[in-house]
Amino acid sequence: MDDREYERICSLTAFPAADATPRLSVTEERFVIIKKQLHHRHLRLALRRHGQDRHLTRYLARRAAGESSCSIATSVAFSPCMMARLLLKAQYGWSKTTIAKLFKEAMKDRARLDGKVRWTIGGSSQVVSEEDYAKVIPEIRECIDADEYCSPLADRVRHSIGQEYEDLLLMTLRNRQLLFESEEMLREKGLSKTPDVRLLLPIGVRDPKNGQQLHVVNWIDSKAMFGDRYTHETENASQLQGYVNRFGPGMVIYWFGYVAQLSSDSDVFVTDSFPREIFLPGAFDPLASVTKVRKGDVVELRSAKVQTDFDEDWIPMTSVVCEW
């Protein structure tokens, strides 16, 4: 996608009709993903402005008059959950940890709510009274239900999507019989700030702009997002450069596409999928002994069971169980 098309997507409020010209190169699904990513970033950038004293004083006065945090946020086109966190901290002096636990409480079934909460934080006890608890929990729940972009539920959806694409990357590497260490394995070694994958045997990938140039890849980072200039050059640049400093050149995959000609370190290869053609040292082919399916071959298909489990935070984890 070039800059002109990306700027057009930013300016649109809805996916254009089929007969609109010029037509977009992205599907409606990817259009929605890009727009949600843009709006989420806009809300995060607006947080500092809404947290200024002159705004907070006015918001607190409206809340004291009986208006809910959700209503206040909606009136100023801001995130209800972010607004609730700002107002709870300003009015009660609660820490981020206490407010986060209140949000977790609000997401419980009503029958499981504790009614009174006490947490020990930093050696001291911070108490939320029954009266305050009864008042803020319904208000927080209203904000969670109304917030499409910045609620804990939205965070879980983003985490789940990110995990699915990391699993897709790992499955691809296994299918290609490449040797690697996952992020979990690197963390077990005591390493922090690691990419999603470190390749034990580096691979080479061709530059689509220059088919003769090979990029060496020692690590791969999976990003279940669209790679616009702000995301890549501001939010991800230092992270990716850290991987280069520690492991050498590598690759980042923006699964939902990216803006062409991103300003990127030459040691970071940018793509939107795992390359079909890769090169290994010594022209080694790990699939040489694998039987390849050719046109006309008969392939036997067998059913597999798809199983979805949930962790303690109700984040879905889907796996395929082969019973043969």
C-alpha positions in Angstrom: 0.0 0.0 0.0 1.4 3.4 -0.9 1.1 6.6 1.2 -1.6 8.1 -0.9 -4.0 5.1 -0.4 -3.2 5.0 3.3 -4.0 8.7 3.6 -7.3 8.1 1.8 -8.2 5.3 4.2 -7.4 7.6 7.1 -9.8 10.2 5.7 -12.7 7.8 5.1 -15.4 7.1 7.7 -16.7 3.9 6.0 -15.6 1.4 3.5 -16.4 2.8 0.0 -19.1 1.3 -2.2 -18.1 -1.3 -4.8 -18.5 1.2 -7.7 -16.4 3.9 -6.0 -13.2 5.0 -7.8 -10.4 4.6 -7.3 -11.0 1.2 -5.6 -9.0 0.3 -2.5 -6.5 -2.5 -2.6 -7.6 -3.8 0.8 -10.6 -5.8 1.8 -13.4 -4.4 4.0 -12.1 -6.5 6.9 -8.6 -5.1 6.6 -10.1 -1.6 6.3 -11.9 -2.0 9.6 -8.7 -3.2 11.3 -6.7 -0.2 10.1 -9.4 2.2 11.2 -9.7 0.6 14.6 -5.9 0.8 15.0 -6.0 4.5 14.1 -8.8 5.3 16.6 -7.1 3.3 19.4 -3.9 5.3 18.8 -5.8 8.6 18.7 -7.4 7.8 22.1 -4.0 7.0 23.7 -2.5 10.2 22.4 -5.5 12.1 23.8 -5.0 10.7 27.3 -2.5 13.4 28.3 -4.8 16.2 27.2 -7.8 14.9 29.1 -5.6 14.3 32.2 -4.7 18.0 32.5 -5.9 19.7 35.7 -8.1 22.2 33.8 -10.0 19.4 32.2 -10.0 17.1 35.3 -11.5 19.8 37.5 -14.5 20.2 35.1 -14.9 16.4 34.8 -14.9 15.9 38.5 -17.5 18.6 39.0 -19.8 16.8 36.5 -19.2 13.5 38.2 -20.0 15.0 41.6 -23.3 16.3 40.1 -24.3 12.7 39.3 -23.1 12.3 35.8 -21.3 8.9 35.1 -17.8 8.6 33.8 -19.1 6.9 30.7 -21.4 9.8 29.9 -18.6 12.4 30.5 -16.3 10.4 28.2 -18.9 10.1 25.4 -19.6 13.9 25.5 -15.9 14.6 24.8 -15.3 11.7 22.3 -12.9 10.0 24.7 -12.5 6.4 25.9 -14.9 5.6 28.8 -12.4 3.2 30.5 -9.6 5.8 30.3 -11.9 8.5 31.6 -12.9 6.2 34.6 -9.3 5.5 35.4 -8.4 9.3 35.4 -11.4 10.2 37.6 -11.0 7.4 40.1 -7.3 8.3 40.6 -8.1 12.0 40.9 -11.0 11.6 43.3 -9.9 8.8 45.5 -6.2 8.8 45.1 -6.2 5.1 44.3 -3.1 3.7 42.6 -3.0 2.2 39.1 -2.8 -1.3 40.7 -5.9 -0.7 42.8 -7.9 0.6 39.9 -6.8 -2.3 37.7 -8.0 -4.7 40.3 -11.3 -2.9 40.5 -11.7 -3.3 36.8 -11.0 -7.0 37.2 -13.7 -7.1 39.9 -16.2 -5.4 37.6 -15.7 -8.1 35.0 -16.7 -10.9 37.4 -20.2 -12.3 37.5 -22.3 -10.3 39.9 -22.7 -13.4 42.2 -18.9 -13.5 42.6 -18.3 -9.9 43.6 -16.6 -9.5 46.9 -18.4 -6.4 48.2 -15.3 -5.1 50.0 -11.8 -5.1 48.8 -8.4 -4.8 50.6 -5.1 -5.1 48.9 -1.6 -4.8 50.2 0.5 -2.6 48.0 4.1 -1.8 48.6 3.9 -2.9 52.2 0.8 -0.7 53.0 -2.8 -1.7 52.9 -5.1 0.2 50.6 -8.8 -0.2 51.4 -11.8 0.3 49.2 -14.9 0.8 51.4 -18.1 -1.0 50.8 -19.8 2.3 49.9 -17.2 3.3 47.4 -17.0 -0.3 46.0 -20.8 -0.4 45.5 -20.7 3.0 43.7 -17.7 2.5 41.4 -18.2 -1.1 40.3 -21.4 -0.5 38.3 -19.9 2.6 36.8 -16.8 0.7 35.7 -18.9 -2.0 34.3 -20.8 0.5 32.2 -17.6 1.9 30.9 -16.3 -1.6 30.0 -19.5 -2.4 28.1 -19.4 0.9 26.2 -15.7 1.0 25.3 -14.9 -0.7 22.0 -11.2 0.2 21.9 -9.6 0.6 25.4 -11.5 -1.7 27.7 -10.0 -4.9 29.3 -12.2 -6.9 26.9 -10.7 -5.1 23.9 -7.2 -5.7 25.3 -8.0 -9.4 25.6 -9.2 -9.5 22.0 -6.0 -7.9 20.8 -3.9 -10.3 22.9 -5.8 -13.3 21.6 -5.4 -12.2 17.9 -1.7 -11.5 18.6 -1.3 -15.0 20.1 -3.1 -16.6 17.2 -0.7 -15.1 14.7 2.3 -16.0 16.8 1.0 -19.6 16.8 0.7 -19.3 13.0 4.3 -18.3 12.8 5.5 -21.2 15.0 3.4 -23.7 13.0 4.9 -22.4 9.7 8.4 -22.8 11.1 7.7 -26.3 12.2 6.1 -27.2 8.8 9.3 -25.8 7.1 11.3 -27.9 9.6 13.4 -24.9 10.7 15.3 -24.9 14.0 14.2 -22.1 16.4 13.7 -21.0 19.9 10.3 -19.4 20.8 9.9 -16.4 23.0 8.9 -18.6 25.9 12.1 -20.7 25.5 14.2 -17.5 25.5 12.5 -16.2 28.6 13.2 -19.5 30.4 16.9 -18.8 29.6 16.6 -15.6 31.5 16.5 -13.3 28.5 14.2 -10.3 28.5 12.8 -8.2 25.7 13.1 -11.0 23.2 11.6 -11.4 19.7 8.9 -14.0 19.1 11.4 -16.4 17.4 15.1 -16.8 17.3 16.3 -18.9 14.5 19.1 -21.3 15.5 20.0 -21.6 11.8 19.7 -18.2 10.1 17.8 -18.0 6.8 18.1 -15.7 3.8 15.1 -14.0 2.2 15.0 -12.1 -1.1 14.1 -8.4 -1.2 11.0 -8.1 -3.4 12.3 -4.7 -4.7 15.7 -6.2 -5.7 15.5 -10.0 -6.4 19.2 -10.3 -6.3 19.6 -9.0 -2.8 19.4 -11.4 0.2 18.5 -10.4 3.7 19.9 -12.5 6.5 17.3 -13.3 9.2 18.3 -14.4 12.7 15.0 -13.6 14.4 11.4 -13.0 13.6 8.8 -10.8 15.4 5.1 -11.2 14.7 2.9 -8.1 14.7 -0.9 -8.7 14.3 -1.4 -5.2 13.1 -1.0 -2.8 10.2 2.4 -1.3 9.8 1.9 2.4 9.3 4.8 4.9 9.6 3.9 6.0 13.1 3.6 2.4 14.4 6.8 1.2 12.8 9.1 4.2 13.1 7.9 5.5 16.5 6.4 2.6 18.6 8.3 -0.4 17.3 11.7 1.1 16.1 13.5 0.9 19.4 12.2 -2.6 20.1 13.3 -3.9 16.8 16.7 -2.2 17.0 17.2 -3.9 20.4 16.7 -7.2 18.7 19.3 -6.3 16.0 21.8 -5.2 18.7 21.4 -8.5 20.5 20.8 -11.1 17.8 21.8 -9.5 14.5 19.6 -8.7 11.5 16.0 -10.1 11.5 12.5 -9.8 10.1 9.2 -8.3 11.3 5.9 -9.6 9.9 3.0 -7.1 9.8 0.2 -9.6 9.1 -2.4 -7.0 8.1 -0.1 -5.2 5.7 2.1 -2.2 5.8 2.8 1.1 4.1 5.3 0.8 1.3 8.8 2.2 1.7 8.8 2.3 5.5 11.9 4.0 6.9 13.5 1.0 8.5 17.0 -0.1 9.5 18.5 -2.2 6.7 19.0 -4.9 9.3 15.2 -5.3 9.7 13.3 -6.9 6.8 9.7 -5.9 6.7 7.0 -8.2 5.2 3.3 -9.2 5.6 3.7 -13.0 5.5 6.4 -15.6 5.9 8.4 -15.7 2.6 7.7 -18.7 0.4 11.3 -18.8 -0.8 14.0 -19.0 1.8 17.7 -19.9 1.6 19.8 -21.8 4.2 23.5 -22.0 4.6 25.1 -24.4 2.2 21.9 -24.7 0.2 20.6 -27.0 2.9 17.0 -28.1 2.3 15.2 -29.4 5.4 12.3 -30.6 3.3 14.4 -32.7 0.9 13.3 -36.0 2.5 9.6 -35.0 2.8 7.2 -36.4 0.2 5.9 -33.5 -1.8 2.3 -33.6 -3.1 2.0 -33.2 -6.9 -0.9 -32.5 -9.2 -3.0 -35.6 -9.6 -1.9 -37.2 -6.3 -4.7 -38.6 -4.1 -4.7 -37.1 -0.6 -6.5 -38.7 2.3 -8.2 -36.1 4.5 -8.8 -36.9 8.2 -10.9 -35.0 10.7 -9.3 -33.1 13.5 -10.9 -31.9 16.7 -10.7 -28.1 17.4 -10.6 -27.4 21.1 -10.9 -24.0 22.8 -9.8 -23.6 26.5 -9.7 -20.5 28.6 -7.0 -19.4 31.1 -7.7 -17.8 34.4 -8.3 -14.4 32.8 -10.7 -15.9 30.3 -8.4 -15.4 27.3 -9.3 -18.1 24.7 -6.6 -20.6 23.6 -7.5 -22.7 20.6 -5.7 -25.9 19.6 -6.1 -28.6 17.0 -6.1 -32.1 18.3 -5.2 -34.9 15.8 -6.7 -38.2 16.9 -4.8 -40.5 14.5 
